[in-house]
Amino acid sequence: MKYKITFQTSNKSGAGTDANIYLKLNGSIRSSETIHLNKYFDKTDFEAGTTSNTTLELSELGDITKLEIRQDTKSFAFDWVNDFF
């Protein structure tokens, strides 16, 4: 099943990040594995003021009930502020 992922990084100063971003989709049938989003997006997609899209091919999850988004702190600029996901 294809799932379209869209997010917008806030335009606030310092909102962008160089950290690794991870996503897990929880559905009414099952949950996805943890997905390393940096594989699907260019590094500039996590910078302030950007809106980014990708499509993930995953097993059927059912109705999406929860998004789990996390990041690591392995870079100097690891803060990340989203307007929407």
Stockholm file with secondary structure:
# STOCKHOLM 1.0

chainA/1-85         MKYKITFQTSNKSGAGTDANIYLKLNGSIRSSETIHLNKYFDKTDFEAGTTSNTTLELSELGDITKLEIRQDTKSFAFDWVNDFF
#=GR chainA/1-85 SS CEEEEEEEECCSTTCCCCSCEEEEEEESSCBCCCEEGGGTSCGGGGSTTCEEEEEEECCCCCSEEEEEEEECCCSSCCCCCEEEC
#=GC SS_cons        CEEEEEEEECCSTTCCCCSCEEEEEEESSCBCCCEEGGGTSCGGGGSTTCEEEEEEECCCCCSEEEEEEEECCCSSCCCCCEEEC
//
